[in-house]
Amino acid sequence: NVAETIDMMRAQGVKVVKEPTEKPWGQIVAYVADPDGHYIEICTSID
């Protein structure tokens, strides 16, 4: 679950760059930043 993962990461101090959003094809995608500022995508699989 992307929303739960983002909430857990936020609680641990991770910077959330983009909240979970649903793409037109149904995938849920969110972005966080690592300590160096690199973006990491957290997403559901595409079935």
C-alpha atoms as a printed R data frame, in Angstrom:
   type eleno elety resid chain resno      x      y       z
1  ATOM     1    CA   ASN     A     1  0.000  0.000   0.000
2  ATOM     2    CA   VAL     A     2  1.686  3.190  -1.204
3  ATOM     3    CA   ALA     A     3 -0.193  5.538   1.148
4  ATOM     4    CA   GLU     A     4  0.755  3.471   4.222
5  ATOM     5    CA   THR     A     5  4.387  3.303   3.089
6  ATOM     6    CA   ILE     A     6  4.523  7.077   2.577
7  ATOM     7    CA   ASP     A     7  2.953  7.680   6.008
8  ATOM     8    CA   MET     A     8  5.523  5.366   7.621
9  ATOM     9    CA   MET     A     9  8.414  7.048   5.799
10 ATOM    10    CA   ARG     A    10  7.140 10.532   6.714
11 ATOM    11    CA   ALA     A    11  6.947  9.500  10.382
12 ATOM    12    CA   GLN     A    12 10.626  8.527  10.152
13 ATOM    13    CA   GLY     A    13 11.572 11.952   8.812
14 ATOM    14    CA   VAL     A    14 11.770 11.171   5.098
15 ATOM    15    CA   LYS     A    15 10.944 14.147   2.844
16 ATOM    16    CA   VAL     A    16  7.835 13.421   0.758
17 ATOM    17    CA   VAL     A    17  8.203 15.142  -2.614
18 ATOM    18    CA   LYS     A    18  4.844 14.125  -4.130
19 ATOM    19    CA   GLU     A    19  1.903 12.584  -2.325
20 ATOM    20    CA   PRO     A    20  0.399  9.357  -3.689
21 ATOM    21    CA   THR     A    21 -1.633  9.976  -6.832
22 ATOM    22    CA   GLU     A    22 -3.432  7.641  -9.203
23 ATOM    23    CA   LYS     A    23 -2.233  7.665 -12.797
24 ATOM    24    CA   PRO     A    24 -4.768  7.316 -15.652
25 ATOM    25    CA   TRP     A    25 -3.755  3.648 -16.078
26 ATOM    26    CA   GLY     A    26 -4.554  2.889 -12.409
27 ATOM    27    CA   GLN     A    27 -1.064  2.843 -10.874
28 ATOM    28    CA   ILE     A    28 -0.546  4.674  -7.553
29 ATOM    29    CA   VAL     A    29  2.718  6.664  -7.528
30 ATOM    30    CA   ALA     A    30  4.473  8.809  -4.905
31 ATOM    31    CA   TYR     A    31  7.971 10.280  -4.614
32 ATOM    32    CA   VAL     A    32 10.322 10.755  -1.672
33 ATOM    33    CA   ALA     A    33 13.821 12.240  -1.505
34 ATOM    34    CA   ASP     A    34 16.880 10.524  -0.072
35 ATOM    35    CA   PRO     A    35 19.369 12.475   2.104
36 ATOM    36    CA   ASP     A    36 21.270 13.568  -1.041
37 ATOM    37    CA   GLY     A    37 18.086 14.890  -2.676
38 ATOM    38    CA   HIS     A    38 17.645 12.061  -5.185
39 ATOM    39    CA   TYR     A    39 14.034 11.165  -5.886
40 ATOM    40    CA   ILE     A    40 12.795  7.642  -5.184
41 ATOM    41    CA   GLU     A    41  9.537  6.424  -6.687
42 ATOM    42    CA   ILE     A    42  7.188  4.369  -4.511
43 ATOM    43    CA   CYS     A    43  4.471  2.743  -6.607
44 ATOM    44    CA   THR     A    44  2.073 -0.119  -7.092
45 ATOM    45    CA   SER     A    45  2.741 -2.709  -9.759
46 ATOM    46    CA   ILE     A    46  1.137 -2.500 -13.169
47 ATOM    47    CA   ASP     A    47 -0.930 -5.628 -13.699
